[in-house]
Amino acid sequence: MFVTLWLSSYSSSKSYLLLLKLKKQELLSFTESAKDIVQTIEETVKRDLNTSLNSEFESPVEKPSKPAVERPKIVISIQDKEGLKQFQTYKDDRFERLFKMYVDKVKNKAENLVFCFDGDKVGPTATPISLELEDDDIIEVHVKSS
């Protein structure tokens, strides 16, 4: 009986060792595959970088363009009977652009509306700079009575 137990134990140990060897081979295979993939990627990047560098040296030298002047932006709220609607625009843009954005959003006609800031009517040619507006200032909009 002892011999039977020993043989049974030996057999299961042998199959367990065989299973471990198979797993080891599988992991080694994955490792080799990963190495191949990394090597392929490295070669591709090097080739692309060399191509890019070569094309830069071959092309005529371009003069750097003037740096873009950064236009300051402002967030303006328009107050209507339904609440506040916020819009972002450039401080030097005319209000006609802002009014068009508002009209498109509320689906109304500009000629039916009057825009006011601090009680004064705001014309389409005015700008946030000309009215000395700051972020989150509120422009009121009123519907003209017919």
Protein Blocks (a to p, Z undefined) as FASTA:
>chain_A
ZZmmmmmmmmmmmmmmmmmmmmmmmmmmmmmmmmmmmmmmmmmmmmmmmmmmmmmmmpcc
dddddddddddddddddddfkbccdddddfkbcfklmmmmmmmmnopafklpccdeehia
cdfkbcfklnopaehiacddddddZZ
